[in-house]
Amino acid sequence: MSDIAIHVEHLGKRYHIGQRAAYKTLQESIINAASAPFRWLRQGFGSNNGDSQSFWALKDVSFDVESGDVLGIIGRNGSGKSTLLKILSRITVPTEGRAEIHGRAGSLLEVGTGFHSELTGRENIYLSGSILGMRKREIEDKFDEIVRFSEIDKFLDTPVKHYSSGMHVRLAFAVAAHLDPEILLVDEVLAVGDAAFQKKCLGKMRHVANEGRTVLFVSHNMAAVSALCSKVVLLKEGQVDFPPGCVDEAIQKYLIQVNDITKINLSERKDRQGAGRIRITDFGVLDKDGCSRDFLISGQPAEFRIYYRCVNNEHPNNIVAAISITSHAGPFITMLSNQVASEPFEFIEQQGYISCMIQKLPLAPGGYTLNFSLNQNEIIQDWIQEAAVINVEGGDFYGTGKIPPTHGGVFFEQKWSANN
């Protein structure tokens, strides 16, 4: 057991739908924490597994992480990844089972965790560092290094309420990473930062791993998981679907899951979010001739159609439709939106479809996953992640009579010249 950094045994977490915790005083929180072991015992003897108003975010999860492993935790949205890290970080308690951490742990689970919006960046470094377990002298010794890494030196004495989400995550990661933890827990928050900072963070995690410390990394970016992790565990509906093992095998199984879910009719999908006054019912891909296609061709016209139905038989106004595109390898590619294109829909019919025309498809050959959303007056009405999959075949994007070589990504219209 001496080489085991994390031991998870029959771990389960149940949430009650619609239940909201009341605000507590500090005294109540301390009493609540002190009585937690006895409360867990009562819950264990009196739990009702058949409660229709509850669901298990995690159920009977067991695995070990050896010291020095870089473990990727992957799975579709709602599979329990973030819940697992919150239990390991002692942010929430398990309903059943146990999780043991052998060593000093640092975590970065949400943007700005441990920050106070009215305090400056400088003050929040001390506050967040203290919450993470750093002593004042330790924070002082690493202060300059934290600031350099976060790249927010010009705004160090500005209240963080004025920071962008990217600035929040840079500062939060810088503090957590310089805790010098034996175990580093990182959730998907790195997606908030720009590409350069993501690369910098991955480099820092790789450095932590090379020093023999343990990293748990939750991500939908399969390219980052493949490059960074030595093992991967796949979660599905709160349970272990692939125990810690071969990275490539786990990623392949995850991609099969994504493809399987997209075969379900969108009107029947239950894993959706939003107020529900408008519902996405179907999706279509059409070629330049208006014919439905299973694949598209780079450089050719394409049309995306989102079919919808208004639940209350009304004519909704101020509608924003969006399609985000990611590659099967993980990286975010682009966002298509009538709002971004400055083409507002003041009113739409009670039922029909919203069309997005692409004059020259810039996607390189490969597989892509699409997420859909419909907003009304800045309120999400329907949001389906991993809603559809499209495949793109190579085409003569530049009109040269040749299919350009590519290693993924997108094509750009180009015009080159040289001054002689």
Beta strands, then each sheet from edge to edge (+ up, - down):
strand 1: 4-16
strand 2: 54-66
strand 3: 70-74
strand 4: 96-101
strand 5: 105-108
strand 6: 183-186
strand 7: 214-218
strand 8: 231-236
strand 9: 239-245
strand 10: 272-273
strand 11: 278-286
strand 12: 295-297
strand 13: 302-310
strand 14: 317-327
strand 15: 332-337
strand 16: 345-347
strand 17: 351-358
strand 18: 366-376
strand 19: 379-393
sheet 1: 2+ 1- 4+
sheet 2: 5+ 6+ 7+ 3+ 8+ 9-
sheet 3: 10+ 19- 12-
sheet 4: 10+ 19- 18+ 14- 15+
sheet 5: 10+ 19- 18+ 14- 16+
sheet 6: 11+ 13- 17+
end
